[in-house]
Amino acid sequence: MIINTVTDLRRECDRQGCHWFGKDEMRYFSTRVRDKIYKGKY
């Protein structure tokens, strides 16, 4: 699943637990979401 929005991210986070996204998973996120994560906006 490609994560394009923070809503998608939250949904996956709820489903799998927030610990699941690490360096490997970052490639599934769109640049916009990735930027928000890195800037601590999520």
N, C-alpha and C positions, 0 to 999 in steps of 0.2 A: 504494500500500500504506500502510495506517495502521499506525504503529508504536506499539504499546501497552505493550510491555515492553522492558526493557533487553536481554533476549535477542534480541528482534526487531531492536533497534538494532545489536547486535553482529553479527548475521547479515548485515544490510544493509551494515554497515561492512566486513565481510570481503569481501562480494561487490563492492562499489563503491569501496572505499577510504574511509577515515574523513574525507577532505577534503570529501566530497560534502555533508555537512550544514552548511548555513549558515542565514541568516535565512529564506530561502524554504522550506527543508525543515522548519524548526521547526514549521510549521503541521500537519505530518503526525504529529507526536508527541502522545501523550496528555499531559495536564498533569502526571501523575506522573513520566513519563520526562523531560519538559522540566525539571521542578524538580530532578531528580537531575543533569541535565547542568549546569544553571546553578550548582548547589551544588558541582560538581566531584566528584560521587560516581561518575560514570561513568569 
